[in-house]
Amino acid sequence: MQHSNPVAAKSWFDAVVGQLRTAREETHSAGRGSRGQKIPSRVTRATIVEQIVSALFPANCGGLGRSEDGVDTYVSSILRHALGELSRQIQLDLSLGSDCADMSPAELAAKANLIVREFAAQLPAIRAMLVCDLLAASEGDPSAAKYHEILLGYPGMFATVHYRLAHALFRLGATLSARLIAGIAHSKTAIDIHPGAEIGSHFFINHGTGVVVGETTVIRNRVKLHQGVTLGAYDSPTDERGLAVSGGLHHPIVEDDVVIYAGATILGRVTIGRGSVIGGNVWLTQSVPAGSRIAQAHMRSG
């Protein structure tokens, strides 16, 4: 006895396909689509980041031994491939942007290549920052045994690596690539760091799940965040249509040597003074001076 295939009777199935085609056409006509254009790939960017990290830390992430023999050859090979693919992806990014709408493919390629060259020139400095972050994690977590454990296994470090690379691209104008790279870390770790945020050295996220860092946040040096911390905007301004207005400084400034414990929420352009400790589950919408110790009891009595 043969069982009928519901898709074989194509009347309803063809109707669905036709409705999807109509929906796409309506989206394109509204100016929100990208008909005929190749779309940038987040999967490709994940591979690019993995290759770049392998080039930055070949002994820990590239599967190589500690001997310098052959390391330069490995780094050269993998980095050349990663940067070449990154240039192609950024060219796709630029082709979708209104700022480059009138540029020819050759001009887009030249601009993408320039961005990638400037990005590559920053890689030694980015690596140095990541080493400082590894040191902060090692010093801030007594259970951390060795750097390779932190680099390979800590969600906070995974998110920080992606942030450092995404931030460099964001500042160079490759904003879509930056957002996609940040999104990769978010999807893997539940840590959401906007690539536009400014984060200093020796940054450590302990555990990390649920951490949110907004676009205009400024985090100075030697700052430690625990899981569930939000550094967000208190109230985004809107236009006459009620739509959010971009621009402006809406997120906190966290000075040097601050510790923010699990679940704390800090909103608006407030400043957390140097050396302060913000306790767990605190809701804070005002600045605090250097050396503050803020707990829930203080907020209830304030």
Secondary structure, 3 states (H helix, E strand, C coil): CCCCCCCCCHHHHHHHHHHHHHHHHHHHHCCCCCCCCCCCCHHHHHHHHHHHHHHHCHHHHCCCCCCCCCHHHHHHHHHHHHHHHHHHHHHHHHHHCHHHCCCCHHHHHHHHHHHHHHHHHHHHHHHHHHHHHHHHHHHHCCCCCCHHHHHHHCHHHHHHHHHHHHHHHHHCCCHHHHHHHHHHHHHHHCCEECCCCEECCCCEEECCCCCEECCCCEECCCCEEECCCEEECCCCCECCCCCECCCCCCCCEECCCCEECCCCEEECCCEECCCCEECCCCEECCCECCCCEECHHHHHHC
